[in-house]
Amino acid sequence: MSNKLYDGLKCFSLVFPLFITLILAIMTIWNIPYAEQIGLTLSAIETFVAGLVKIANDKYKKAKK
């Protein structure tokens, strides 16, 4: 994984939970349908990306030894 891609995914995995919280709160406040399903879907995507970042970080540290 390139450094640029890693940095982008890392930034995404740090900022996206804030976006998820905002969207879920607004949808709940305004009684927009499927708020829970959308929030859980976005959380699953974020968890997957964070896992990719962790795997890349572990591989990088292992290769550096």
C-alpha positions as CSV (number, residue, x, y, z in Angstrom):
1,M,0.0,0.0,0.0
2,S,1.4,3.4,-0.9
3,N,2.0,6.0,1.7
4,K,-0.5,8.3,0.1
5,L,-3.2,5.7,0.1
6,Y,-2.4,4.7,3.7
7,D,-2.5,8.4,4.9
8,G,-5.8,8.9,3.1
9,L,-7.4,5.8,4.6
10,K,-6.0,6.7,8.1
11,C,-7.5,10.2,7.8
12,F,-10.8,8.7,6.6
13,S,-10.9,6.2,9.5
14,L,-10.3,9.0,12.0
15,V,-12.9,11.5,10.5
16,F,-15.6,9.2,9.3
17,P,-16.9,8.3,12.7
18,L,-17.6,11.9,13.4
19,F,-19.6,12.1,10.1
20,I,-21.5,8.9,11.1
21,T,-22.5,10.4,14.5
22,L,-23.6,13.6,12.9
23,I,-25.7,11.9,10.2
24,L,-27.3,9.4,12.7
25,A,-28.1,12.2,15.1
26,I,-29.8,14.4,12.5
27,M,-31.7,11.4,11.0
28,T,-32.9,10.4,14.4
29,I,-33.9,13.9,15.4
30,W,-35.9,14.5,12.2
31,N,-37.4,11.0,12.2
32,I,-35.9,10.1,8.8
33,P,-36.6,6.5,8.0
34,Y,-33.9,3.8,8.1
35,A,-31.6,5.9,10.3
36,E,-30.4,2.9,12.3
37,Q,-29.7,0.8,9.2
38,I,-27.8,3.6,7.5
39,G,-25.8,4.3,10.6
40,L,-24.9,0.7,11.0
41,T,-23.9,0.4,7.3
42,L,-21.7,3.4,7.6
43,S,-20.1,2.1,10.8
44,A,-19.4,-1.3,9.1
45,I,-17.7,0.5,6.2
46,E,-15.6,2.5,8.7
47,T,-14.7,-0.6,10.7
48,F,-13.5,-2.3,7.5
49,V,-11.3,0.7,6.5
50,A,-9.9,1.0,10.0
51,G,-9.0,-2.8,9.8
52,L,-7.2,-2.2,6.5
53,V,-5.2,0.6,8.0
54,K,-4.2,-1.6,11.0
55,I,-3.1,-4.4,8.7
56,A,-1.0,-2.1,6.6
57,N,0.5,-0.5,9.7
58,D,1.4,-4.0,11.1
59,K,3.0,-5.0,7.8
60,Y,5.0,-1.8,7.7
61,K,6.3,-2.2,11.2
62,K,7.1,-5.9,10.6
63,A,9.0,-5.1,7.4
64,K,11.0,-2.3,9.2
65,K,12.4,-4.7,11.8
